[in-house]
Each structure stands twice: as structure tokens, then as C-alpha cells.
Amino acid sequence: MTAGGTALLAVAHGSRDPRHAATVRALTARLRAHAPGARVAFAFLDHNAPTVGAAVDRLAAEGASEVTAVPLLLGNAYHAKVDLPALLRESAVRHPGLTLRQAPVLGPSPLLGAALRRRLAEAGAGSAGDRSTGLLLGWAGSSDPGAVAAVRDLAAGLHGVAGPVATAAAGQAPASVTEAVELLRAAGARRIALARYVIAPGLLPDRLADAARAACAERGLGLTVAQVLGDAPELASLAAARAYSSRPVAAITGSSVPVPVPVGPVPVVPEAADAGAARRERRVSA
């Protein structure tokens, strides 16, 4: 990023769980190392302060001439397509001389797969060729077809980390997790490694872990739970890269911000049901 009046605004979902805000602060600190000379701040869409509007107001008051909002969101769904653009347009009305831009969401990207592998390795979960360990990729869930397809592709790309792979949406837990664990058991897994495709700790990742523990205990399966993505260095690098693909807020009309979707093989084990999570998408915090 250029120096002077340029600012980056990392925008997270927000949560009542204090661990969420702490993680966002840590990730923002990593992002600063990728943006020398630019001011880097953070904001939340819900639950936490500062709000997007308040953060933009402060950056403008401090002399910023251009603010690029970088969504700390994994999927290109409602929050990225509707909520954030609307908030930025409101800020543009208050600050007509300020250039406001929105970057694409973090996913999909090979760096996110690398971050998941990092967390699994840190937890000692599985190894290449280990068919006895099934990999369960848990995520928030969405009714957006693009978001669902991106998670399926991500799961397909994780083949080889351990044995069979399945996905489950937290919005439909515990049923979705129970179904996924049963699919993995039927495919030969005797132990489950849970990778949580969620940035920060909170209600949804805890729900995934609790449901996995219950499902594995009922079936006599072992379980390893990897940490959430958190402030993994891959996320900071990705957020900085996304800033260079930003668009002026005036060009964001609620349609999808174009992000290439990688092509991957079809998972051996089909994902557990996750359609329907959207009714909770805006109400349940991460």
C-alpha cells in the first residue's frame, strides 16, 4: 500500500465472545507488517466496537484520503455482498471527499488451505496416507451457492492430509456434524480430525467441537480438534493481497465481488447437509 493518507480497515463479523475481538486485534497487528506506511485499523459488522461507520469517521478525522475495507470473511455471502457495501455507502455520504474501496473476501484461496493444514499439523492430526483418520471440515454454513461450492472445493483440496473428508455446517449442528462423522466412520475412519474453517473462536466453532465430541464418543471414535484459523500468518498475507484487488464503493451494488473459485476433485465422502443455515446466517454470531 502507498503511504500518506491511505488506510486499511479490516472488517470482521463480530461476536459477543471476547475471544473473537482479541483474535481480530491480533490478526490486524499481523496485517500492519504487510502495509508499511499505511494506517491499519479494524471494525466489526455487529456486536463489537468500533462499527464500520465509526472507524471510517475516525480515519477520516485523522487525515485519511483513501480507506480500503478488507473483509475478514471467508465466504462471499450476504455480509460481503450487502451489509458491508451498504455501510460503506453510508460513510461515503458523510465523507464525500474520502475515497472508499472494498476488497474481496479472503476465500477462496490456496492460502486458506495452507492455514488449515498448519492448524491440523499443530494439533498432530493425521498424516498423508493415514486412511484411519477422517477429516471433518466444519464451517459456519450459508445458503449462498458460491459460498457452499467454495467450501466443497476447499474440502476436496484437503484430500491427502489424512483419510476420507466430509464437511458440516455449524448452523445445523449437531445434526450436520453427526451425519458427517457417520459418513467418515462408514468410509473406514477410526479417528476424526476436526478442522474448523472459522477465523475466530466463538459460539459457532465451539458448537462444532461440542457436536464432534458427542458424535465421536457415541461411536467409540477418537477425536482431535484443531484450533480455528485465528491470526495464522497466511490470513494476514491474504488480507494484504486482497487489498490490491479492491473496488471503489460506488461500483459495489450488492452483486458478488469477483473472486476466482479454484477447481478441485469431488470429495470421496459427500458433505453433510448445510443448506438452511442461512436463516441463522445473520442472527448467529461467530
NORJOLIN-V949617 format. One record per pair of residues at least 24 apart in sequence whose C-alpha atoms are under 8 Angstrom apart, sorted by sequence separation. I is the first residue (numbers start at 1). J is the second residue. If there is no record, write none. Layout:
BEGIN
<<I J> <I J>>
END
This chain:
BEGIN
<<192 216> <80 105> <164 189> <135 161> <163 189> <21 48> <135 162> <141 168> <201 228> <76 104> <134 162> <135 163> <137 165> <139 167> <141 169> <200 228> <76 105> <133 162> <134 163> <135 164> <136 165> <137 166> <138 167> <139 168> <140 169> <141 170> <192 221> <194 223> <199 228> <200 229> <201 230> <8 38> <10 40> <12 42> <14 44> <75 105> <132 162> <133 163> <134 164> <135 165> <136 166> <137 167> <138 168> <139 169> <140 170> <141 171> <191 221> <192 222> <193 223> <194 224> <195 225> <196 226> <198 228> <199 229> <200 230> <7 38> <8 39> <9 40> <10 41> <11 42> <12 43> <13 44> <14 45> <15 46> <16 47> <67 98> <69 100> <71 102> <74 105> <75 106> <76 107> <129 160> <131 162> <132 163> <133 164> <134 165> <135 166> <136 167> <137 168> <138 169> <139 170> <140 171> <141 172> <177 208> <181 212> <190 221> <191 222> <192 223> <193 224> <194 225> <195 226> <196 227> <197 228> <198 229> <199 230> <6 38> <7 39> <8 40> <9 41> <10 42> <11 43> <12 44> <13 45> <14 46> <15 47> <16 48> <65 97> <66 98> <67 99> <68 100> <69 101> <70 102> <71 103> <73 105> <74 106> <75 107> <128 160> <129 161> <130 162> <131 163> <134 166> <136 168> <138 170> <190 222> <191 223> <192 224> <193 225> <194 226> <195 227> <196 228> <197 229> <198 230> <199 231> <3 36> <4 37> <5 38> <6 39> <7 40> <8 41> <9 42> <10 43> <11 44> <12 45> <13 46> <14 47> <15 48> <65 98> <66 99> <67 100> <68 101> <69 102> <70 103> <71 104> <72 105> <73 106> <74 107> <75 108> <127 160> <128 161> <129 162> <130 163> <131 164> <171 204> <174 207> <178 211> <191 224> <193 226> <195 228> <196 229> <1 35> <2 36> <3 37> <4 38> <7 41> <9 43> <11 45> <14 48> <53 87> <57 91> <64 98> <65 99> <66 100> <67 101> <68 102> <69 103> <70 104> <71 105> <72 106> <73 107> <74 108> <127 161> <128 162> <129 163> <170 204> <173 207> <174 208> <177 211> <178 212> <181 215> <1 36> <2 37> <3 38> <52 87> <53 88> <56 91> <60 95> <66 101> <68 103> <70 105> <71 106> <126 161> <127 162> <128 163> <170 205> <173 208> <177 212> <181 216> <1 37> <2 38> <52 88> <126 162> <1 38> <53 90> <126 163> <170 207> <174 211> <178 215> <45 83> <53 91> <60 98> <170 208> <173 211> <174 212> <177 215> <45 84> <138 177> <11 52> <113 154> <108 150> <107 150> <113 157> <117 161> <136 180> <113 158> <136 181> <9 55> <108 154> <135 184> <134 184> <134 185> <7 59> <134 188> <134 189> <132 188> <133 189> <134 190> <136 192> <138 194> <7 64> <131 188> <132 189> <133 190> <134 191> <135 192> <136 193> <137 194> <138 195> <139 196> <140 197> <5 63> <6 64> <9 67> <11 69> <131 189> <132 190> <133 191> <134 192> <135 193> <136 194> <137 195> <138 196> <139 197> <140 198> <5 64> <6 65> <7 66> <8 67> <9 68> <10 69> <11 70> <12 71> <13 72> <132 191> <133 192> <134 193> <135 194> <136 195> <137 196> <138 197> <139 198> <4 64> <5 65> <6 66> <7 67> <8 68> <9 69> <10 70> <11 71> <12 72> <13 73> <133 193> <135 195> <137 197> <5 66> <6 67> <7 68> <8 69> <9 70> <10 71> <11 72> <12 73> <6 68> <8 70> <10 72> <140 204> <77 142> <140 205> <78 144> <139 205> <77 144> <126 193> <138 205> <125 193> <77 146> <76 146> <77 147> <138 208> <76 147> <75 147> <120 193> <75 150> <120 195> <119 195> <116 195> <116 196> <204 284> <116 197> <204 285> <205 286> <187 269> <203 285> <204 286> <202 285> <203 286> <202 286> <184 269> <201 286> <183 269> <200 286> <183 270> <198 286> <180 271> <180 272> <179 272> <177 272> <176 272> <176 273> <176 274> <125 224> <124 224> <123 224> <125 226> <166 267> <172 273> <123 225> <165 267> <172 274> <123 226> <164 267> <165 268> <166 269> <167 270> <168 271> <169 272> <171 274> <122 226> <123 227> <164 268> <165 269> <166 270> <167 271> <168 272> <169 273> <172 276> <164 269> <165 270> <166 271> <167 272> <168 273> <169 274> <171 276> <172 277> <120 226> <166 272> <168 274> <171 277> <119 226> <120 227> <157 264> <170 277> <171 278> <119 227> <156 264> <157 265> <159 267> <169 277> <119 228> <153 262> <156 265> <171 280> <119 229> <153 263> <154 264> <156 266> <171 281> <150 261> <153 264> <156 267> <150 262> <153 265> <155 267> <116 229> <153 266> <115 229> <152 266> <152 267> <115 232> <115 233> <115 234> <152 271> <114 234> <115 235> <112 234> <111 234> <112 235> <74 198> <111 235> <74 199> <73 199> <72 199> <111 238> <106 235> <143 274> <106 238> <142 274> <143 275> <106 239> <141 274> <142 275> <143 276> <141 275> <142 276> <143 277> <144 278> <142 277> <143 278> <106 242> <141 277> <142 278> <105 242> <140 277> <141 278> <104 242> <103 242> <104 243> <142 281> <103 243> <141 281> <102 243> <103 244> <104 245> <103 245> <104 246> <103 246> <102 246> <103 247> <101 246> <102 247> <101 247> <102 248> <140 286> <101 248> <102 249> <100 248> <101 249> <99 248> <100 249> <102 252> <108 259> <107 259> <108 260> <109 261> <104 257> <108 261> <109 262> <104 258> <105 259> <108 262> <104 259> <89 249> <88 249> <89 250> <85 249> <72 239> <85 252> <85 253> <70 239> <85 254> <82 253> <70 242> <81 253> <82 254> <70 243> <81 254> <82 255> <69 243> <81 255> <68 243> <81 256> <24 200> <81 257> <23 200> <23 201> <68 246> <77 256> <20 200> <76 256> <19 200> <20 201> <76 257> <19 201> <20 202> <19 202> <17 201> <17 202> <16 202> <17 203> <15 202> <30 231> <34 236> <27 230> <30 233> <34 237> <27 231> <26 231> <27 232> <31 236> <35 240> <24 230> <30 236> <31 237> <34 240> <23 230> <24 231> <23 231> <27 235> <28 236> <31 239> <27 236> <31 240> <8 243> <1 244> <20 286> <16 285> <15 285> <14 285> <15 286> <13 285> <14 286> <13 286>>
END
